[in-house]
Amino acid sequence: MTAIDWKRELKPALEKWDPYPEAAVLVGSHARGEATAWSDIDVVCVGQGPGYVFELTERGPMSWSFATFDEHRANMMNPHSCGQVVPAWRDAHVLHDPQGRAGELVAFAKAWDWDLLDPAPEVWAARTVYGYAEEVMKLHRAIALEDWVNARVQASILAVHLAPVVAGGTRTFFTSENHLWHLLAERLGVEWGKLQEAALATEGEAPAVSSAAAIELFRRACALFEASMTPDQRTVVRYALEAGGRGRS
């Protein structure tokens, strides 16, 4: 469908919201012309609203995201979200924009650059990734106690939560979280991809194997941003990585 078709098709759906959005855009796979049978229709609204709504419609699954103009701009300046939010606004199809607010956000996204972020993405990633040292220590404890339920949980937390941090710190754009882990494997190499898969037990890896892979993911993620870490942060990372050896002594 063309952008004009979407304007016509989605106008009745927009009219149900009170207050009426200041602006609305279509984002995601439908906006990019890459939709599949599993794709939902993603509409982002500028203005007051319920935050997030997911519903089934005659057109298929539809998600609605509401935020103010300032909140949308803030999301583009947030290292955790900008890698996905900025491309979404760059590809957006404007559905409703009487005051030009959506147009301003699209223009801001197109002019946006990683160097606008303060602190720099690498510094933010260093501050964030070392914080997962606590999860690594919990994982070491679970391994020592052969508590494989908690080991699986902690390994999954590391594999899932490290990905957007590494993406932000390596200045990586991604159009969907569905692509993020594959994209990181392409960008960071085969070994990174194998570690992600093992940490998530995609081949049915034993808990001890997936746990070791998750710890190695953490080690490699920290190594990516070590130059931006403070001495105290490096000390915490080293302590967490050595926790397994202390547990065996």
C-alpha positions in Angstrom: 0.0 0.0 0.0 1.1 3.6 -0.6 1.4 6.2 2.1 -1.8 7.8 0.8 -3.6 4.5 1.2 -2.4 4.3 4.8 -3.7 7.8 5.5 -7.1 6.8 4.3 -7.1 3.3 5.9 -6.0 4.5 9.3 -8.0 7.7 9.6 -11.1 6.0 11.2 -8.8 4.2 13.7 -7.2 7.5 14.6 -10.5 9.2 15.2 -11.3 6.9 18.2 -8.7 8.5 20.3 -9.7 11.4 22.7 -7.8 13.6 22.8 -7.1 13.4 19.1 -3.3 13.0 18.6 -1.4 16.1 17.5 0.3 14.0 14.9 0.6 10.3 13.9 3.0 8.3 11.7 3.2 4.8 10.5 6.5 3.1 11.3 8.1 -0.3 11.2 7.9 -2.9 8.5 4.7 -1.6 6.9 6.3 1.9 6.5 9.4 0.3 5.0 7.4 -1.9 2.6 8.9 -5.0 4.3 5.8 -6.4 6.1 5.2 -10.1 6.3 2.2 -12.2 7.4 3.5 -11.9 11.0 3.9 -8.1 10.9 1.7 -5.8 13.0 0.8 -2.3 12.0 2.8 0.2 14.1 1.4 3.7 14.6 3.3 6.2 16.7 1.4 9.2 17.9 2.5 12.6 19.2 0.4 13.8 22.1 -1.3 12.6 25.2 -2.6 9.0 25.2 -2.5 5.6 27.0 1.2 5.0 26.3 1.0 1.7 24.5 -1.9 -0.3 23.2 -1.9 -3.5 21.2 -5.1 -4.6 19.6 -6.6 -6.8 16.9 -8.4 -4.9 14.1 -9.9 -5.8 10.7 -6.5 -4.9 9.2 -4.6 -7.2 11.5 -2.7 -6.7 14.7 -2.0 -3.0 15.4 0.2 -1.3 18.0 -0.2 2.3 19.2 2.5 4.2 20.9 1.8 7.6 22.5 4.3 10.2 23.7 4.6 13.9 23.7 6.8 15.8 21.2 9.5 16.3 23.9 9.4 12.6 24.9 9.9 11.5 21.3 12.9 13.8 21.0 14.2 12.5 24.3 14.0 8.9 23.1 16.2 9.9 20.1 18.7 11.2 22.6 18.7 8.1 24.8 21.5 5.7 23.9 19.4 2.8 25.0 16.6 3.5 22.5 18.0 5.8 19.8 19.4 2.9 17.7 15.9 1.8 17.0 13.9 5.0 17.4 16.0 7.2 15.0 15.7 4.8 12.0 11.9 4.4 12.7 11.4 8.2 12.5 13.6 8.4 9.4 11.4 5.8 7.6 8.1 7.1 9.0 5.1 7.7 6.8 3.1 10.7 8.1 -0.6 10.0 8.6 -1.7 13.1 10.4 0.3 16.3 11.0 -1.7 19.5 10.9 0.9 21.5 13.0 4.0 19.9 11.4 5.1 18.3 14.7 5.7 14.9 13.1 7.6 16.6 10.3 9.9 18.2 12.8 10.6 14.9 14.4 11.3 13.3 11.0 13.7 16.2 10.2 15.4 15.9 13.6 15.9 12.1 13.0 17.4 12.6 9.6 19.8 15.2 10.9 20.6 13.2 14.0 24.1 11.9 14.6 25.7 9.6 17.3 28.0 12.4 18.3 25.0 14.4 19.6 24.8 12.1 22.6 26.1 13.2 25.9 27.7 11.2 27.4 29.2 9.5 24.3 27.6 6.1 23.4 30.8 4.3 24.5 30.8 6.0 27.9 27.1 5.2 28.4 27.7 1.6 27.4 30.6 1.3 29.8 28.5 2.7 32.7 25.6 0.3 31.8 27.3 -2.9 30.9 29.4 -3.1 34.0 26.2 -3.0 36.0 25.4 -6.5 34.9 28.3 -7.7 37.0 25.6 -8.4 39.7 23.8 -10.8 37.3 27.2 -12.5 36.6 27.8 -13.1 40.3 24.2 -14.5 40.7 25.0 -16.8 37.7 28.2 -18.0 39.3 26.3 -18.7 42.5 23.7 -20.7 40.6 26.3 -22.7 38.9 28.1 -23.5 42.1 24.8 -24.7 43.7 23.8 -26.5 40.5 20.6 -24.4 40.6 20.0 -24.8 36.9 16.7 -23.0 36.9 18.3 -19.8 38.1 21.3 -20.4 36.0 19.1 -20.5 32.9 17.3 -17.3 34.0 20.5 -15.4 34.6 22.1 -16.6 31.4 19.0 -15.4 29.5 19.0 -12.1 31.2 22.6 -11.5 30.2 22.1 -12.6 26.6 18.9 -10.5 26.2 19.8 -7.3 28.1 23.4 -6.9 26.9 22.3 -6.8 23.3 20.7 -3.3 23.2 23.6 -1.9 25.4 26.2 -3.3 23.0 24.2 -1.9 20.0 24.1 1.6 21.5 27.8 1.5 22.5 28.9 0.3 19.1 26.6 2.9 17.4 24.5 0.3 15.7 21.1 1.0 14.2 18.5 -1.7 14.1 15.0 -1.6 12.6 13.5 -4.1 15.0 14.5 -6.2 18.0 13.7 -9.2 15.9 16.9 -8.3 13.9 19.1 -7.1 16.7 20.8 -10.4 17.8 21.5 -11.4 14.2 22.8 -7.9 13.4 25.2 -8.0 16.3 26.5 -11.4 15.2 27.1 -9.9 11.7 28.8 -6.9 13.1 30.8 -8.4 15.9 31.7 -11.7 14.3 30.9 -15.4 14.2 32.2 -16.1 17.8 29.9 -13.4 19.2 26.9 -15.0 17.4 27.8 -18.5 18.6 28.0 -17.2 22.2 24.6 -15.6 21.9 23.1 -18.8 20.6 24.7 -20.9 23.3 23.7 -18.5 26.1 20.1 -18.8 24.8 20.4 -22.6 24.4 19.2 -22.5 20.9 20.6 -26.0 20.2 19.6 -27.3 23.6 22.9 -26.7 25.3 23.3 -27.9 28.8 22.8 -25.3 31.5 26.5 -25.3 32.4 27.4 -24.6 28.7 24.8 -21.8 28.3 25.9 -20.3 31.6 29.6 -20.2 30.5 28.6 -18.7 27.2 26.6 -15.9 28.9 29.6 -15.1 31.2 31.9 -14.9 28.2 29.4 -12.6 26.5 29.6 -10.3 29.5 33.4 -10.5 29.4 33.5 -9.6 25.7 30.9 -6.8 26.1 33.0 -5.3 28.9 36.1 -5.5 26.8 34.4 -3.6 24.0 34.0 -0.6 26.3 36.9 -1.1 28.8 38.7 2.0 27.5 35.6 4.1 28.6 35.3 2.5 32.1 36.5 4.1 35.3 39.0 2.2 37.4 36.2 1.4 39.9 34.1 -0.1 37.1 37.0 -2.2 35.9 37.5 -3.5 39.4 33.8 -4.5 39.7 33.9 -6.3 36.3 37.1 -8.2 37.3 35.6 -9.2 40.7 32.5 -10.5 39.0 34.4 -12.5 36.4 36.6 -14.0 39.1 33.7 -15.0 41.3 33.5 -18.5 39.8 37.1 -19.3 40.8 36.4 -18.0 44.3 33.4 -20.2 44.6 35.5 -23.3 43.8 38.2 -22.5 46.3 
